[in-house]
Amino acid sequence: MLRFLFRRLAVVIPTFIGITIVAFAFVRVLPGDPVLLLAGERGVSPERYQALMAQFGFDRPIWVQYWDYLVGIFQGDFGTSISTKRPVIRDFLTLFPATVELSLFATLFAVLVGVPAGILAAVRRGSWFDQVTMGTALVGYSMPIFWLGLLLIILFSGVLGWTPVSGRISLMYFFPPVTGFMTIDALLSGQKGALQSALHHLVLPTVTLGTIPLAVIARQTRSAMLEVLGDDYVRTARSKGLSPLRVIGLHAFRNAMIPVVTTIGLQVGVMMAGAILTETIFSWPGIGKWMIDAISRRDYPVVQAGLLLIAVVIMFVNLFVDLLYGLINPRIRHQ
């Protein structure tokens, strides 16, 4: 198992270097000048402009800027925000729990609904349930996140009044953050109704962010189950008189798990990309909204660090999925 892990880690290092190059180059091709945006509408004198360029290091050659950027990363320094003058890593660690919390709830929603729906659709292939499930999954996959979010707000917040429009918790609750996860902090606060309010605010963002992954997971689960349900070992298990639940759960689904786990792991990237739109629509104070604001201000250190850190999170989730392969199917480790 350790050799399997070391082989995967050997791939992570060059991937990480490639991500730093992409993040560094991306912000440089964005239109606009961060110094002019920082100076405001009245502009800045040529002398002041050159002084600001030197202050932020933009007057140095590109390769020197990249080298300093790379050295800073390995020293744990991701730069200082041009607009807020705060260390980027501090802002990231402050806002990241909100994005993680939303992504975890969206993932749970997608997995707990998508996997059983895919299994039942495969077992009842060709039935009305199969057709309705796959048709709904296709609609969910085709629906843009921003459009779905707005529709949910109009229906459940505007027309029915069941859910709040934005934010993480009602303004009537206030307590110092402990973990950064609003549901946990609300529970620790001991305030009556705080946890319920936090969960209430999570409903629409969770459904919006989790709909596309749910559709993908349901379709992939159905496809993987259909491949194994016709195999010899499944027919043998049925002929031995095993219960349908044992045949499907223990024999069929266990062998269909690898493509399903792969799909769930890949959806983390979708979650991170979708979080940018979801957090903007619902005014969710997380990494997505932070990145959008930084791009509009041409805040190079924030955009660079945000892209890099999000990519690192996705990279380690994929590494975790690779390790799960080895646990699910030991033959993968030996290969």
Contacts in CASP RR format, 6 or more apart in sequence:
PFRMAT RR
TARGET T0000
AUTHOR 0000-0000-0000
METHOD contacts of the structure
MODEL  1
MLRFLFRRLAVVIPTFIGITIVAFAFVRVLPGDPVLLLAGERGVSPERYQ
ALMAQFGFDRPIWVQYWDYLVGIFQGDFGTSISTKRPVIRDFLTLFPATV
ELSLFATLFAVLVGVPAGILAAVRRGSWFDQVTMGTALVGYSMPIFWLGL
LLIILFSGVLGWTPVSGRISLMYFFPPVTGFMTIDALLSGQKGALQSALH
HLVLPTVTLGTIPLAVIARQTRSAMLEVLGDDYVRTARSKGLSPLRVIGL
HAFRNAMIPVVTTIGLQVGVMMAGAILTETIFSWPGIGKWMIDAISRRDY
PVVQAGLLLIAVVIMFVNLFVDLLYGLINPRIRHQ
1 326 0 8 1.000
1 333 0 8 1.000
4 323 0 8 1.000
4 326 0 8 1.000
4 332 0 8 1.000
4 333 0 8 1.000
5 323 0 8 1.000
8 319 0 8 1.000
8 322 0 8 1.000
8 323 0 8 1.000
9 319 0 8 1.000
12 315 0 8 1.000
12 316 0 8 1.000
12 319 0 8 1.000
15 315 0 8 1.000
16 312 0 8 1.000
16 315 0 8 1.000
19 307 0 8 1.000
19 308 0 8 1.000
19 311 0 8 1.000
19 312 0 8 1.000
19 315 0 8 1.000
20 66 0 8 1.000
20 69 0 8 1.000
20 70 0 8 1.000
20 73 0 8 1.000
20 308 0 8 1.000
21 66 0 8 1.000
22 307 0 8 1.000
23 303 0 8 1.000
23 304 0 8 1.000
23 306 0 8 1.000
23 307 0 8 1.000
23 308 0 8 1.000
23 311 0 8 1.000
24 65 0 8 1.000
24 66 0 8 1.000
24 69 0 8 1.000
24 304 0 8 1.000
26 303 0 8 1.000
26 304 0 8 1.000
26 307 0 8 1.000
27 298 0 8 1.000
27 300 0 8 1.000
27 303 0 8 1.000
27 304 0 8 1.000
28 62 0 8 1.000
30 295 0 8 1.000
30 298 0 8 1.000
30 303 0 8 1.000
32 298 0 8 1.000
33 298 0 8 1.000
34 56 0 8 1.000
34 58 0 8 1.000
34 82 0 8 1.000
34 297 0 8 1.000
34 298 0 8 1.000
34 299 0 8 1.000
34 300 0 8 1.000
35 44 0 8 1.000
35 49 0 8 1.000
35 52 0 8 1.000
35 53 0 8 1.000
35 56 0 8 1.000
35 58 0 8 1.000
36 43 0 8 1.000
36 44 0 8 1.000
36 49 0 8 1.000
37 297 0 8 1.000
37 298 0 8 1.000
38 52 0 8 1.000
38 82 0 8 1.000
38 83 0 8 1.000
39 48 0 8 1.000
39 49 0 8 1.000
39 52 0 8 1.000
44 52 0 8 1.000
50 59 0 8 1.000
53 59 0 8 1.000
56 82 0 8 1.000
56 300 0 8 1.000
57 65 0 8 1.000
58 65 0 8 1.000
60 68 0 8 1.000
69 304 0 8 1.000
72 78 0 8 1.000
72 79 0 8 1.000
73 308 0 8 1.000
76 89 0 8 1.000
77 87 0 8 1.000
77 89 0 8 1.000
78 87 0 8 1.000
78 88 0 8 1.000
78 89 0 8 1.000
78 92 0 8 1.000
78 301 0 8 1.000
78 304 0 8 1.000
78 305 0 8 1.000
78 308 0 8 1.000
78 309 0 8 1.000
79 87 0 8 1.000
79 88 0 8 1.000
79 89 0 8 1.000
79 301 0 8 1.000
79 305 0 8 1.000
80 86 0 8 1.000
80 87 0 8 1.000
80 88 0 8 1.000
80 301 0 8 1.000
81 87 0 8 1.000
81 88 0 8 1.000
81 91 0 8 1.000
81 294 0 8 1.000
81 299 0 8 1.000
81 301 0 8 1.000
81 302 0 8 1.000
82 297 0 8 1.000
82 298 0 8 1.000
82 299 0 8 1.000
82 300 0 8 1.000
82 301 0 8 1.000
82 302 0 8 1.000
83 294 0 8 1.000
83 297 0 8 1.000
83 299 0 8 1.000
83 302 0 8 1.000
84 91 0 8 1.000
88 301 0 8 1.000
88 302 0 8 1.000
88 305 0 8 1.000
88 306 0 8 1.000
89 305 0 8 1.000
91 290 0 8 1.000
91 302 0 8 1.000
92 287 0 8 1.000
92 290 0 8 1.000
92 305 0 8 1.000
92 306 0 8 1.000
92 309 0 8 1.000
94 180 0 8 1.000
95 285 0 8 1.000
95 286 0 8 1.000
95 287 0 8 1.000
95 290 0 8 1.000
96 286 0 8 1.000
96 287 0 8 1.000
96 309 0 8 1.000
97 179 0 8 1.000
97 180 0 8 1.000
97 181 0 8 1.000
98 168 0 8 1.000
98 180 0 8 1.000
98 182 0 8 1.000
98 279 0 8 1.000
98 284 0 8 1.000
98 285 0 8 1.000
98 286 0 8 1.000
98 287 0 8 1.000
99 272 0 8 1.000
99 275 0 8 1.000
99 279 0 8 1.000
99 284 0 8 1.000
99 286 0 8 1.000
99 287 0 8 1.000
99 288 0 8 1.000
100 181 0 8 1.000
101 180 0 8 1.000
101 181 0 8 1.000
101 182 0 8 1.000
101 183 0 8 1.000
101 202 0 8 1.000
102 202 0 8 1.000
102 205 0 8 1.000
102 206 0 8 1.000
102 209 0 8 1.000
102 275 0 8 1.000
102 278 0 8 1.000
102 279 0 8 1.000
102 284 0 8 1.000
102 286 0 8 1.000
103 209 0 8 1.000
103 268 0 8 1.000
103 271 0 8 1.000
103 272 0 8 1.000
103 275 0 8 1.000
105 202 0 8 1.000
105 206 0 8 1.000
106 205 0 8 1.000
106 206 0 8 1.000
106 209 0 8 1.000
106 210 0 8 1.000
106 213 0 8 1.000
106 271 0 8 1.000
107 210 0 8 1.000
107 213 0 8 1.000
107 264 0 8 1.000
107 267 0 8 1.000
107 268 0 8 1.000
107 271 0 8 1.000
109 206 0 8 1.000
109 207 0 8 1.000
109 210 0 8 1.000
109 214 0 8 1.000
110 210 0 8 1.000
110 211 0 8 1.000
110 213 0 8 1.000
110 214 0 8 1.000
110 217 0 8 1.000
110 264 0 8 1.000
110 267 0 8 1.000
111 217 0 8 1.000
111 264 0 8 1.000
113 214 0 8 1.000
113 218 0 8 1.000
114 214 0 8 1.000
114 217 0 8 1.000
114 218 0 8 1.000
114 221 0 8 1.000
115 217 0 8 1.000
115 218 0 8 1.000
115 221 0 8 1.000
115 260 0 8 1.000
117 133 0 8 1.000
117 137 0 8 1.000
117 218 0 8 1.000
117 221 0 8 1.000
118 133 0 8 1.000
118 217 0 8 1.000
118 218 0 8 1.000
118 219 0 8 1.000
118 221 0 8 1.000
118 222 0 8 1.000
118 225 0 8 1.000
119 221 0 8 1.000
119 222 0 8 1.000
119 225 0 8 1.000
119 248 0 8 1.000
119 253 0 8 1.000
120 129 0 8 1.000
120 133 0 8 1.000
121 129 0 8 1.000
121 130 0 8 1.000
121 133 0 8 1.000
121 134 0 8 1.000
121 218 0 8 1.000
121 222 0 8 1.000
122 130 0 8 1.000
122 221 0 8 1.000
122 222 0 8 1.000
122 223 0 8 1.000
122 225 0 8 1.000
122 226 0 8 1.000
122 229 0 8 1.000
123 225 0 8 1.000
123 229 0 8 1.000
123 248 0 8 1.000
124 130 0 8 1.000
125 226 0 8 1.000
130 222 0 8 1.000
133 218 0 8 1.000
133 222 0 8 1.000
134 218 0 8 1.000
134 219 0 8 1.000
134 222 0 8 1.000
136 215 0 8 1.000
137 214 0 8 1.000
137 215 0 8 1.000
137 216 0 8 1.000
137 218 0 8 1.000
137 219 0 8 1.000
138 215 0 8 1.000
139 215 0 8 1.000
140 148 0 8 1.000
140 211 0 8 1.000
140 212 0 8 1.000
140 214 0 8 1.000
140 215 0 8 1.000
141 212 0 8 1.000
141 215 0 8 1.000
141 216 0 8 1.000
141 219 0 8 1.000
143 211 0 8 1.000
143 212 0 8 1.000
145 208 0 8 1.000
145 209 0 8 1.000
145 211 0 8 1.000
145 212 0 8 1.000
145 274 0 8 1.000
145 277 0 8 1.000
145 278 0 8 1.000
145 281 0 8 1.000
146 277 0 8 1.000
146 281 0 8 1.000
148 208 0 8 1.000
148 211 0 8 1.000
149 204 0 8 1.000
149 208 0 8 1.000
149 278 0 8 1.000
149 281 0 8 1.000
149 282 0 8 1.000
150 281 0 8 1.000
152 204 0 8 1.000
152 207 0 8 1.000
152 208 0 8 1.000
153 165 0 8 1.000
153 204 0 8 1.000
153 281 0 8 1.000
153 282 0 8 1.000
156 162 0 8 1.000
156 163 0 8 1.000
156 203 0 8 1.000
156 204 0 8 1.000
157 163 0 8 1.000
157 164 0 8 1.000
157 165 0 8 1.000
157 204 0 8 1.000
158 165 0 8 1.000
163 200 0 8 1.000
163 201 0 8 1.000
163 203 0 8 1.000
163 204 0 8 1.000
164 170 0 8 1.000
164 200 0 8 1.000
164 201 0 8 1.000
164 204 0 8 1.000
165 282 0 8 1.000
166 282 0 8 1.000
166 283 0 8 1.000
166 284 0 8 1.000
167 201 0 8 1.000
167 282 0 8 1.000
167 283 0 8 1.000
167 284 0 8 1.000
167 285 0 8 1.000
168 182 0 8 1.000
168 198 0 8 1.000
168 201 0 8 1.000
168 202 0 8 1.000
168 284 0 8 1.000
168 285 0 8 1.000
169 182 0 8 1.000
169 186 0 8 1.000
169 194 0 8 1.000
169 197 0 8 1.000
169 198 0 8 1.000
169 201 0 8 1.000
170 197 0 8 1.000
170 201 0 8 1.000
173 186 0 8 1.000
173 189 0 8 1.000
173 191 0 8 1.000
173 193 0 8 1.000
173 194 0 8 1.000
173 197 0 8 1.000
175 185 0 8 1.000
175 186 0 8 1.000
175 188 0 8 1.000
175 189 0 8 1.000
175 191 0 8 1.000
175 194 0 8 1.000
177 185 0 8 1.000
178 184 0 8 1.000
178 185 0 8 1.000
178 188 0 8 1.000
179 185 0 8 1.000
179 188 0 8 1.000
182 198 0 8 1.000
182 201 0 8 1.000
183 195 0 8 1.000
183 198 0 8 1.000
183 199 0 8 1.000
183 202 0 8 1.000
186 193 0 8 1.000
186 194 0 8 1.000
186 195 0 8 1.000
186 197 0 8 1.000
186 198 0 8 1.000
187 194 0 8 1.000
187 195 0 8 1.000
204 282 0 8 1.000
205 278 0 8 1.000
205 279 0 8 1.000
205 282 0 8 1.000
205 284 0 8 1.000
208 278 0 8 1.000
208 281 0 8 1.000
208 282 0 8 1.000
209 271 0 8 1.000
209 274 0 8 1.000
209 275 0 8 1.000
209 278 0 8 1.000
210 271 0 8 1.000
212 270 0 8 1.000
213 264 0 8 1.000
213 267 0 8 1.000
213 270 0 8 1.000
213 271 0 8 1.000
216 263 0 8 1.000
216 267 0 8 1.000
216 270 0 8 1.000
217 260 0 8 1.000
217 263 0 8 1.000
217 264 0 8 1.000
217 267 0 8 1.000
220 259 0 8 1.000
220 260 0 8 1.000
220 263 0 8 1.000
221 256 0 8 1.000
221 260 0 8 1.000
221 263 0 8 1.000
223 259 0 8 1.000
224 256 0 8 1.000
224 257 0 8 1.000
224 259 0 8 1.000
224 260 0 8 1.000
225 248 0 8 1.000
225 252 0 8 1.000
225 253 0 8 1.000
225 256 0 8 1.000
227 256 0 8 1.000
228 234 0 8 1.000
228 252 0 8 1.000
228 255 0 8 1.000
228 256 0 8 1.000
229 252 0 8 1.000
231 255 0 8 1.000
233 251 0 8 1.000
233 255 0 8 1.000
234 247 0 8 1.000
234 251 0 8 1.000
234 252 0 8 1.000
237 246 0 8 1.000
237 247 0 8 1.000
237 251 0 8 1.000
238 247 0 8 1.000
242 251 0 8 1.000
254 328 0 8 1.000
257 328 0 8 1.000
258 325 0 8 1.000
258 328 0 8 1.000
258 329 0 8 1.000
261 321 0 8 1.000
261 324 0 8 1.000
261 325 0 8 1.000
261 328 0 8 1.000
262 321 0 8 1.000
264 321 0 8 1.000
265 317 0 8 1.000
265 318 0 8 1.000
265 321 0 8 1.000
266 318 0 8 1.000
268 313 0 8 1.000
268 314 0 8 1.000
268 317 0 8 1.000
268 318 0 8 1.000
269 314 0 8 1.000
269 317 0 8 1.000
272 287 0 8 1.000
272 310 0 8 1.000
272 313 0 8 1.000
272 314 0 8 1.000
275 284 0 8 1.000
275 286 0 8 1.000
275 287 0 8 1.000
275 288 0 8 1.000
276 288 0 8 1.000
276 289 0 8 1.000
276 291 0 8 1.000
276 292 0 8 1.000
278 284 0 8 1.000
279 285 0 8 1.000
279 286 0 8 1.000
279 287 0 8 1.000
279 288 0 8 1.000
279 289 0 8 1.000
279 292 0 8 1.000
280 288 0 8 1.000
280 289 0 8 1.000
280 292 0 8 1.000
283 289 0 8 1.000
287 306 0 8 1.000
287 310 0 8 1.000
290 302 0 8 1.000
290 306 0 8 1.000
291 302 0 8 1.000
291 303 0 8 1.000
291 306 0 8 1.000
291 307 0 8 1.000
293 299 0 8 1.000
294 302 0 8 1.000
294 303 0 8 1.000
294 306 0 8 1.000
295 303 0 8 1.000
325 332 0 8 1.000
326 332 0 8 1.000
326 333 0 8 1.000
END
